[in-house]
Amino acid sequence: MRKIDAVWSLQDIDSRAEAALTTAEQLRSQIGVRGALDEREAEIQLAEAALRVLAAEQRDLELKAEERRAKIATDEGKLYGGRVTNPKELQDIEHEVAQDRRQLSPIEDRLLEILDESETASEQIRRLQSALAAATRSWEQEQELARARLASAESTVRELQEGRGTALKAIDPAFLPSYETLRRQKGTAVARVGQRTCQACRVTLTPVQEQRARQGNDLIMCHSCGRILFVPIR
Ligand SMILES: [Zn+2]
């Protein structure tokens, strides 16, 4: 095994650990976040509040209608009861009844409208509730999946951390500072060479550079991007 192979193995472990850490971080940011479910619940609460307003208006109008009807009944009792005989007084009562009926009519119309509106609002609430229930079920499934994937990513990270300890022992300690510095600066420290080209920056290497990199027992850097060159051998 060439010295460079141990560095390449370390980079492979570090890259996979980084990917697993990123995945775990993304999953942690998803877990417990209800997002759209809270919006749906707020929508239902608004619809329920609107329904309560309608119900209050209905109670209020029913009281008013009841008062009018009672007054009309009393006045009609006077008109047809025979105890009032004075024509002027009878005419006044007739006017009074007519006026009360005129006032009762729009109240009754509005009460019918309210029945209609309440029915529509109740239906909408039932629809929203059933959509919320379905969304909650799929959210719970997603959460369960996210928790399972998080556990798996965390266990991958732990395994790779152990593997890193082993990989470090195989590395020439003189190589480590360059590896760590390049990794910090560039994300990847080691660039694979394919068809005499640095696969990180695509620059073409000279045959001598490639030959030295292929031997793999010294750190040969790409003259363009500065990364450690790794030539795979079969
Ligand atoms: Zn390069």
Residues whose N, C-alpha, C, O or C-beta is under 5 A from the ligand:
A	BS01	ZN	C198 A200 C201 C222 S224 C225 G226
